[in-house]
Amino acid sequence: MLFTGEYEHTIDAKSRLAIPAEVRAGLEAVQHGTAFYVAPGSTDTLWLWPERLFEQMAAASEASLLPDEDLLEFEELLYSQASRVEMDKSGRIRIPERLLTQASLGSSVMLLGVKDHLELRDPERWARQRDEKLAKQSEIMMRARRALQRARSSTLEDR
């Protein structure tokens, strides 16, 4: 599933977040699972992955019994902080209070679709960051284009 869009939501007194209906509509239990994994993302964000995708990512990184230091450090941090959260019949997930505190998130949040995952951010911080990114949009797009070209070239060389 490709996650896109911005959704302004609230986290209720029981630390529950409603997953938007249009996001839920794209999820299939067999392919995506019935829960999410939530973990700290980049600065003051929480990232949410459908459970099957998160498990596939974990399996993909197990290719070596001796991962390099960067991967080992990433895995220790990600998996130790991650929590599996079930979606209730109303489409809500309960986010652990420790993760909300760690990400400095209050009751009002922005839920962003970011390709393969969702991100929870503080609305005011996101508005500032989005404006900064939009001001550099052409530069960001050119850097992304160069990165994609390098990745394609690398893939072709590997063949």
C-alpha positions in Angstrom: 0.0 0.0 0.0 1.2 3.5 -0.8 0.6 5.9 2.0 0.0 9.6 1.0 -1.7 12.7 2.3 -1.9 14.7 5.5 -4.6 14.2 8.1 -5.1 16.4 11.2 -6.3 14.2 14.1 -6.5 14.0 17.8 -5.2 11.5 20.3 -7.9 11.0 22.9 -7.5 10.7 26.7 -6.8 7.0 26.4 -3.9 7.6 23.9 -6.0 6.3 21.0 -5.6 7.6 17.4 -8.2 6.9 14.7 -6.6 5.7 11.5 -8.4 7.6 8.7 -11.1 5.7 6.9 -9.5 6.1 3.5 -6.2 4.6 4.9 -8.1 1.7 6.5 -10.0 1.1 3.2 -6.7 0.4 1.5 -5.5 -2.1 4.1 -6.2 -5.8 3.6 -5.9 -8.2 6.6 -4.2 -11.0 4.7 -1.6 -8.6 3.0 -1.1 -6.0 5.7 -2.3 -7.6 8.9 -4.7 -6.3 11.5 -2.3 -4.2 13.5 0.4 -1.6 13.2 3.9 -1.3 14.7 4.7 2.1 16.1 8.3 3.3 16.8 10.2 6.5 17.1 11.1 7.9 13.7 13.3 10.9 12.9 13.3 13.9 15.4 10.1 14.1 17.4 8.0 11.8 15.1 6.5 8.4 15.5 6.4 6.0 12.5 3.7 3.5 11.9 4.0 0.4 9.7 1.3 -2.2 8.9 2.4 -5.3 10.8 3.1 -7.5 7.8 5.3 -4.8 6.2 7.2 -4.3 9.5 7.8 -8.1 9.8 9.0 -8.3 6.1 11.5 -5.4 6.8 12.7 -7.3 9.9 13.1 -10.5 7.9 15.0 -8.7 5.1 17.6 -7.4 7.5 18.4 -10.9 8.8 20.4 -11.8 5.7 23.6 -11.9 7.7 24.4 -13.3 11.1 27.0 -10.5 11.5 25.3 -7.2 10.5 27.5 -4.2 10.2 27.7 -1.8 13.1 25.3 0.8 11.6 22.6 -1.8 10.9 23.1 -3.4 14.4 22.7 0.0 16.1 19.6 0.8 14.0 18.0 -2.5 14.8 18.7 -2.3 18.5 17.1 1.1 18.6 14.1 0.4 16.3 13.0 -3.0 17.6 13.6 -2.2 21.3 11.4 0.9 21.1 8.7 -0.5 18.7 5.3 -1.6 19.9 2.7 -3.7 18.1 -0.7 -1.9 18.4 -4.0 -3.6 17.5 -6.6 -1.7 15.6 -10.0 -1.8 17.4 -13.4 -2.1 15.6 -13.6 1.7 15.3 -10.2 1.8 13.5 -8.3 3.2 16.5 -4.9 2.2 17.8 -3.6 2.9 21.3 -0.2 4.5 21.2 2.0 3.8 24.2 2.3 6.9 26.4 6.1 6.5 26.6 6.3 6.9 22.8 4.0 9.9 22.8 6.2 11.5 25.5 9.4 10.6 23.7 8.1 12.3 20.5 6.8 15.3 22.4 3.3 14.8 20.9 0.2 16.2 22.5 -3.5 15.6 21.7 -3.4 17.3 18.3 -1.3 15.5 15.7 -0.7 15.4 12.0 -0.7 12.0 10.4 1.3 12.0 7.2 1.4 9.3 4.5 5.1 8.8 3.6 5.2 6.1 1.0 5.5 2.8 3.0 4.6 4.1 6.4 2.6 6.7 8.3 4.2 9.4 10.5 2.8 11.2 13.5 4.0 14.8 14.0 3.2 17.9 16.0 1.0 20.1 13.7 2.8 23.3 14.4 6.3 21.8 13.9 5.1 20.1 10.7 3.7 23.3 9.3 7.0 25.0 9.8 9.0 22.1 8.4 6.6 21.8 5.4 7.0 25.5 4.6 10.8 25.2 4.8 10.7 22.2 2.5 8.3 23.9 0.1 10.7 26.8 -0.1 13.5 24.4 -1.2 11.2 22.2 -3.4 13.1 22.4 -6.6 16.5 21.7 -4.8 14.9 18.7 -3.0 13.5 17.4 -6.2 16.8 17.6 -8.0 18.7 15.9 -5.2 16.0 13.1 -5.2 16.3 12.8 -9.0 20.1 12.4 -8.8 19.8 9.8 -6.0 17.3 7.8 -8.1 19.7 8.0 -11.1 22.6 6.7 -8.9 20.4 3.9 -7.6 19.4 2.9 -11.1 23.0 3.0 -12.3 24.0 0.9 -9.4 21.3 -1.7 -10.1 22.4 -1.9 -13.8 26.0 -2.4 -12.7 25.0 -5.2 -10.4 23.4 -7.1 -13.3 
